[in-house]
Amino acid sequence: MKPIAWYDPTNDVVSTDKDSPLFTPLGQVLPLYTQRTWVGLTNDEVNNFAAGCHLGNSVQGVIYKAEAKLKEKNT
């Protein structure tokens, strides 16, 4: 994910230009990112994972599948 702006904490300046002349010459410029909205599992996905627990799959295996699904939905 690319930063949407840059922040210089030495003088509290924010700019969309990383090379802004308003930044302190030797200051540390920090990237700022947008916060993404968390996407959870649907009721159907939760039910499918729960059903997997009863069909002989290990609980650990079901947890790994759920984790993979959440990573997929949130990246």
C-alpha positions as a LaTeX table, in Angstrom:
\begin{tabular}{lrrr}
\hline
Residue & $x$ (\AA) & $y$ (\AA) & $z$ (\AA) \\
\hline
Met1 & 0.00 & 0.00 & 0.00 \\
Lys2 & 1.37 & 3.40 & $-0.95$ \\
Pro3 & 1.38 & 6.30 & 1.53 \\
Ile4 & $-1.22$ & 9.00 & 0.95 \\
Ala5 & 0.90 & 11.73 & 2.58 \\
Trp6 & 4.08 & 12.39 & 4.55 \\
Tyr7 & 4.52 & 13.80 & 8.06 \\
Asp8 & 7.50 & 15.64 & 9.56 \\
Pro9 & 7.21 & 15.38 & 13.38 \\
Thr10 & 9.96 & 17.96 & 13.93 \\
Asn11 & 7.68 & 20.78 & 12.72 \\
Asp12 & 4.23 & 19.08 & 12.48 \\
Val13 & 3.95 & 19.50 & 8.71 \\
Val14 & 1.91 & 17.11 & 6.53 \\
Ser15 & 2.25 & 17.07 & 2.75 \\
Thr16 & 1.39 & 14.81 & $-0.15$ \\
Asp17 & 4.84 & 15.63 & $-1.56$ \\
Lys18 & 7.64 & 13.64 & 0.12 \\
Asp19 & 10.14 & 16.31 & $-0.97$ \\
Ser20 & 8.09 & 19.27 & 0.26 \\
Pro21 & 10.19 & 22.37 & 1.03 \\
Leu22 & 8.14 & 22.76 & 4.23 \\
Phe23 & 9.80 & 19.72 & 5.79 \\
Thr24 & 12.81 & 20.23 & 8.07 \\
Pro25 & 15.96 & 19.49 & 6.01 \\
Leu26 & 17.33 & 16.90 & 8.44 \\
Gly27 & 13.99 & 15.83 & 9.90 \\
Gln28 & 12.62 & 12.32 & 9.71 \\
Val29 & 9.68 & 12.15 & 7.30 \\
Leu30 & 7.10 & 9.47 & 8.13 \\
Pro31 & 4.64 & 7.93 & 5.64 \\
Leu32 & 0.90 & 8.15 & 6.38 \\
Tyr33 & $-1.51$ & 5.48 & 5.21 \\
Thr34 & $-5.27$ & 5.21 & 5.01 \\
Gln35 & $-6.99$ & 2.87 & 7.43 \\
Arg36 & $-8.79$ & 0.07 & 5.68 \\
Thr37 & $-12.15$ & $-1.22$ & 6.83 \\
Trp38 & $-11.96$ & $-4.71$ & 8.33 \\
Val39 & $-13.85$ & $-7.33$ & 6.34 \\
Gly40 & $-15.05$ & $-10.23$ & 8.45 \\
Leu41 & $-16.48$ & $-13.61$ & 7.56 \\
Thr42 & $-20.07$ & $-13.94$ & 6.41 \\
Asn43 & $-22.51$ & $-16.14$ & 8.32 \\
Asp44 & $-22.27$ & $-18.74$ & 5.54 \\
Glu45 & $-18.46$ & $-18.79$ & 5.78 \\
Val46 & $-18.61$ & $-19.18$ & 9.56 \\
Asn47 & $-21.13$ & $-22.03$ & 9.19 \\
Asn48 & $-18.93$ & $-23.74$ & 6.59 \\
Phe49 & $-15.92$ & $-23.58$ & 8.90 \\
Ala50 & $-18.00$ & $-24.84$ & 11.84 \\
Ala51 & $-19.29$ & $-27.72$ & 9.72 \\
Gly52 & $-15.67$ & $-28.61$ & 8.91 \\
Cys53 & $-15.05$ & $-29.17$ & 12.63 \\
His54 & $-17.73$ & $-31.86$ & 12.73 \\
Leu55 & $-16.62$ & $-33.64$ & 9.57 \\
Gly56 & $-13.39$ & $-35.00$ & 10.97 \\
Asn57 & $-11.21$ & $-31.96$ & 10.26 \\
Ser58 & $-9.01$ & $-30.88$ & 13.13 \\
Val59 & $-9.98$ & $-27.66$ & 14.87 \\
Gln60 & $-6.48$ & $-26.37$ & 14.13 \\
Gly61 & $-6.97$ & $-27.05$ & 10.41 \\
Val62 & $-10.28$ & $-25.18$ & 10.39 \\
Ile63 & $-8.67$ & $-22.23$ & 12.15 \\
Tyr64 & $-5.90$ & $-22.09$ & 9.53 \\
Lys65 & $-8.52$ & $-22.15$ & 6.75 \\
Ala66 & $-10.44$ & $-19.31$ & 8.42 \\
Glu67 & $-7.22$ & $-17.32$ & 8.84 \\
Ala68 & $-6.39$ & $-17.79$ & 5.15 \\
Lys69 & $-9.87$ & $-16.66$ & 4.13 \\
Leu70 & $-9.62$ & $-13.51$ & 6.29 \\
Lys71 & $-6.19$ & $-12.69$ & 4.82 \\
Glu72 & $-7.64$ & $-13.10$ & 1.33 \\
Lys73 & $-10.56$ & $-10.76$ & 2.09 \\
Asn74 & $-8.44$ & $-8.08$ & 3.76 \\
Thr75 & $-5.52$ & $-7.71$ & 1.35 \\
\hline
\end{tabular}
